[in-house]
Amino acid sequence: MESSELPFDFFIYIGTVHLNRNESELWKMTPRKLLTLWDSHCTFKGWKKEKKEQVPKVFADQVKW
């Protein structure tokens, strides 16, 4: 698959299996709408990794005792 091609097999899979849409509904969606629904679905299911809190970098010479 070239980088300019859309992953239609992935779109069909997530649309029909996870989002419970039939293929005619799926083909009427834009890729943006499908991926937005997928993102919301992953958040709802708890599949999305939470962003880790940024810890500042501290070097040894910056530590004060």
C-alpha positions as CSV (number, residue, x, y, z in Angstrom):
1,M,0.0,0.0,0.0
2,E,1.4,3.4,-1.0
3,S,1.3,6.2,1.6
4,S,-1.3,8.2,-0.4
5,E,-3.8,5.4,-0.3
6,L,-6.6,5.3,2.3
7,P,-6.8,2.1,4.4
8,F,-10.3,1.1,3.2
9,D,-10.0,-2.4,4.8
10,F,-9.4,-0.8,8.2
11,F,-12.3,1.6,7.7
12,I,-14.6,-1.2,6.8
13,Y,-13.4,-3.2,9.8
14,I,-13.9,-0.5,12.4
15,G,-17.1,0.7,10.9
16,T,-18.8,-2.6,10.7
17,V,-17.3,-4.6,13.6
18,H,-16.8,-1.9,16.3
19,L,-19.1,0.9,15.3
20,N,-21.9,-1.5,14.3
21,R,-22.7,0.2,11.0
22,N,-23.8,-1.6,7.9
23,E,-21.8,-1.2,4.7
24,S,-24.2,1.2,3.0
25,E,-24.1,3.5,6.1
26,L,-20.3,3.2,6.1
27,W,-19.9,4.2,2.5
28,K,-22.0,7.4,3.1
29,M,-19.6,8.6,5.8
30,T,-16.6,10.7,5.2
31,P,-13.2,9.4,6.5
32,R,-13.2,12.3,8.9
33,K,-16.6,11.4,10.4
34,L,-15.6,7.7,10.7
35,L,-12.3,8.4,12.4
36,T,-14.0,10.9,14.7
37,L,-16.5,8.2,15.7
38,W,-13.7,5.7,16.2
39,D,-11.8,8.2,18.4
40,S,-14.9,8.7,20.5
41,H,-15.5,5.0,20.7
42,C,-11.9,4.3,21.9
43,T,-12.3,7.0,24.6
44,F,-15.6,5.6,25.8
45,K,-14.2,2.0,25.9
46,G,-11.1,3.2,27.8
47,W,-8.8,2.0,25.0
48,K,-7.0,5.3,24.5
49,K,-3.8,5.8,26.4
50,E,-4.0,8.7,28.7
51,K,-1.4,11.4,28.2
52,K,1.3,11.1,30.8
53,E,2.1,14.1,32.9
54,Q,5.2,15.9,31.7
55,V,8.0,15.6,34.2
56,P,10.6,18.3,34.0
57,K,14.1,17.2,33.2
58,V,16.5,17.9,36.1
59,F,20.2,17.4,35.9
60,A,22.5,16.5,38.8
61,D,24.1,19.9,39.0
62,Q,20.6,21.5,39.4
63,V,19.7,19.6,42.5
64,K,20.0,21.6,45.7
65,W,20.6,19.7,49.0
